[in-house]
Amino acid sequence: MSTIISLVIGYIFGNFQTSYIIARSVKHIDIREYGSGNAGSTNALRVMGKKFGLMTFGGDLLKAILAVIIARYIFQDQQAGLYAGLGTVLGHNWPVVLKFKGGKGIASTLGTILAFNPLIGLGIWVITAVVILTTKYVSVGSMILVILFPISIAIFYPGNMQALFVAMVFMLMGLLQHKPNIQRLLKGEENKLGQKKQ
């Protein structure tokens, strides 16, 4: 029951679509009708600029952190927090309030990791940032982030198969959401950081 409730808590937080709210409030547009059509921080950055891109990233990060902390507090269980983070990403990617068309959940995945284990989260974020700054591909950094999550769980939480399973679900969701990016990368058509959407 704690697992289901934690997922529901997270899903509710995930439906708080930062980029959509900002775009509607400030630019009076539906962010999903511009750029990549994605309601995430990368598209917000490309469509609305650095300021609103960072605000979107921060909002998507924070909603996962809050969901994890609340579920963990209610059930006094770290695993409950992890499920709340998973629910947040599910709500972000497939929000019922936006007819199940949301973002890719990377910022919320990072927020979940940071709330679950700050040291692991910071380590993964540093590696991700280095990859993005080096390659100029946000998508590559994002995929590295989700791949590092289950690897980190396996290393620092040996024997915790439940946490490993959940982390692998995060990874699979992240990679699935980046399928078009992978195809563009293979074709050499992926947009780099700072480049306008083709």
BELKAKA-V441918 format. One line per field, one symbol per residue. phi: phi as a letter, one per 20 degrees, with the letter a starting at -180 (. if undefined). Layout:
phi = ???
This chain:
phi = .fffffffgfffffffegfffffffedlcegfeclendecffffffedofgfffffgfffffffgfffffffffdlbffffffffffffffffcfffdlmdcddmfffffffffffbgffffffffffffffffemdfffffffgffffffffffecfnefffffffffgfffffffdgfffffffemdffegnefgf
